[in-house]
Amino acid sequence: MEVRVGGKSYTKIKDTAKRYDEGKEKPVIISKTSEIQRKKLEHLMKNIHKPVNIPNRPKEWKPPNPKEFVHNVMGSSAGAGSGEFHVYRAIRKRTIQREEYLDNQKKKDKEVVGFEERVAENKAKEEAKTAKKRNKRQRRKAKLKKLKLEGKLKKTENNDSESDNRNSESESVNEEEKSNNISDSEKG
């Protein structure tokens, strides 16, 4: 068996006992399909700047449109010749294929619509869930902000009252010290 890779042909031989003339180039013996693929890759890598033709995916098979009018078809009933029966059978086969194709297309379309509906439904659920969490997060943040402001006000009020208490205490201590100092000076 000969395999062509990039313009060169390689023989795929499992029996390596064949002899070749000394004047001719000895063909490369390929025993595995992986070697064929390796040879193809080597050929492609020789000239990496050459564009490689990657074929497009084959189009989906579509049955031919039905004929407008079929002449002289007697069907599978009695009185029909063998030729007419084959014509009838071929037409019937094409009709069945076309009906199966249309059924499959309808099924695919239904699946696509169902999938899109499920995606939209899931998206709406996720959006509602996210909105709920966002609202909860914002309420919590506003509450913390409010508590911080109230806490600062309380702290400043407490600090003011504490500083007032401290000032009054320090004033009373200072007055007592002064009075003690005066009394000590009078004694001395």
C-alpha positions in Angstrom: 0.0 0.0 0.0 1.4 3.4 -0.9 0.7 6.5 1.2 1.3 10.0 -0.3 2.6 12.7 2.1 3.4 16.0 0.6 4.1 14.8 -2.9 6.2 11.9 -1.7 5.0 8.4 -1.6 5.7 5.9 1.1 5.0 2.3 1.0 3.2 0.7 3.9 4.6 -2.7 4.1 4.6 -5.1 7.0 6.9 -7.6 5.4 10.3 -6.0 5.5 12.1 -8.9 3.7 11.6 -7.3 0.2 14.8 -6.3 -1.5 15.3 -3.2 -3.6 17.8 -2.3 -6.2 20.9 -0.6 -5.1 20.5 2.2 -7.6 17.0 3.1 -6.4 16.3 5.0 -3.2 15.0 2.6 -0.6 11.4 3.5 0.3 10.5 4.3 3.9 8.6 1.5 5.4 5.6 2.5 7.5 4.0 0.0 9.7 1.8 2.2 11.9 -0.7 4.9 11.2 1.1 7.1 13.8 4.2 7.0 11.5 2.0 8.3 8.7 0.9 11.2 10.9 4.5 11.8 12.0 5.6 12.0 8.3 2.8 14.4 7.5 3.8 16.7 10.4 7.4 16.6 9.4 6.4 17.6 5.9 4.4 20.5 7.3 7.2 21.6 9.6 9.7 21.8 6.8 8.2 25.0 5.5 6.4 26.7 8.4 5.7 29.9 6.4 3.6 28.1 3.9 -0.2 28.4 4.7 -2.0 25.2 5.6 -5.4 24.5 4.2 -7.7 23.5 7.0 -11.0 22.3 5.6 -14.2 23.7 6.9 -16.6 21.5 8.8 -18.9 19.7 6.5 -22.4 21.1 6.2 -25.3 19.3 7.7 -27.0 16.9 5.4 -30.3 18.2 4.0 -32.7 16.2 1.9 -33.5 17.4 -1.5 -36.7 19.2 -2.0 -39.6 17.0 -3.2 -40.4 16.9 -6.9 -43.3 18.9 -8.0 -45.0 16.1 -9.9 -44.2 12.4 -10.2 -45.4 10.9 -13.5 -47.0 7.5 -13.8 -46.3 6.0 -10.4 -48.6 3.1 -9.7 -47.4 2.3 -6.2 -46.9 -1.1 -4.7 -50.3 -2.4 -5.6 -51.0 -5.1 -8.1 -50.7 -4.2 -11.8 -47.5 -2.3 -11.3 -44.4 -3.5 -13.1 -41.2 -4.2 -11.3 -39.7 -0.9 -12.6 -42.6 1.2 -11.2 -42.2 -0.4 -7.8 -38.6 0.6 -7.6 -39.5 4.1 -8.6 -42.2 4.1 -5.9 -39.9 2.7 -3.3 -37.2 5.3 -4.0 -39.8 8.1 -3.8 -41.1 6.7 -0.5 -37.6 6.4 0.9 -36.9 10.1 0.1 -40.2 11.1 1.7 -39.4 9.2 4.9 -35.9 10.7 5.0 -37.3 14.2 4.5 -39.9 13.6 7.3 -37.2 12.3 9.7 -35.0 15.3 8.9 -37.9 17.7 9.6 -38.7 15.9 12.9 -35.1 16.1 13.9 -34.9 19.8 13.1 -38.1 20.5 15.1 -36.6 18.5 18.0 -33.3 20.5 17.8 -35.2 23.8 17.7 -37.3 22.8 20.7 -34.1 21.8 22.6 -32.5 25.2 21.7 -35.5 27.1 22.8 -35.8 25.1 26.0 -32.1 25.7 26.7 -32.4 29.4 26.1 -35.4 29.6 28.5 -33.5 27.7 31.2 -30.5 30.1 30.7 -32.8 33.1 31.0 -34.5 31.7 34.0 -31.2 30.9 35.8 -29.9 34.4 34.9 -33.1 36.0 36.4 -32.7 33.9 39.6 -29.0 34.8 39.9 -29.8 38.5 39.4 -32.6 38.4 42.0 -30.2 36.6 44.5 -27.4 39.1 43.8 -29.8 42.1 44.2 -31.0 40.7 47.5 -27.5 40.2 48.8 -26.5 43.7 47.5 -29.5 45.3 49.4 -28.5 43.4 52.6 -24.9 44.5 52.2 -25.9 48.1 51.7 -28.3 48.1 54.7 -25.5 46.6 56.8 -23.0 49.3 55.6 -25.5 52.1 56.3 -26.2 50.7 59.8 -22.5 50.6 60.5 -22.0 54.1 59.2 -24.9 55.3 61.4 -23.5 53.5 64.5 -20.1 55.0 63.8 -21.5 58.5 63.7 -23.6 58.0 66.8 -20.5 56.4 68.5 -18.4 59.4 67.6 -21.0 61.8 68.9 -21.3 59.7 72.1 -17.5 59.6 72.4 -17.2 63.4 72.0 -20.0 63.9 74.5 -18.4 61.4 76.9 -15.0 63.0 76.3 -16.5 66.4 76.9 -18.2 65.3 80.1 -15.1 63.4 81.2 -12.9 66.4 80.4 -15.3 68.6 82.3 -15.2 66.2 85.2 -11.5 66.1 85.0 -11.2 69.9 84.8 -13.6 70.3 87.8 -11.7 67.7 89.7 -8.3 69.2 88.8 -9.7 72.7 89.8 -10.8 71.4 93.1 -7.5 69.7 93.6 -5.7 72.9 92.7 -7.8 74.9 95.1 -7.1 72.4 97.9 -3.4 72.6 97.1 -3.5 76.4 97.1 -5.3 76.5 100.4 -2.8 74.0 101.8 0.1 76.1 100.5 -1.4 79.2 102.0 -2.0 77.6 105.4 1.6 76.2 105.3 3.0 79.7 104.6 1.0 81.2 107.3 2.3 78.6 109.7 5.8 79.1 108.7 
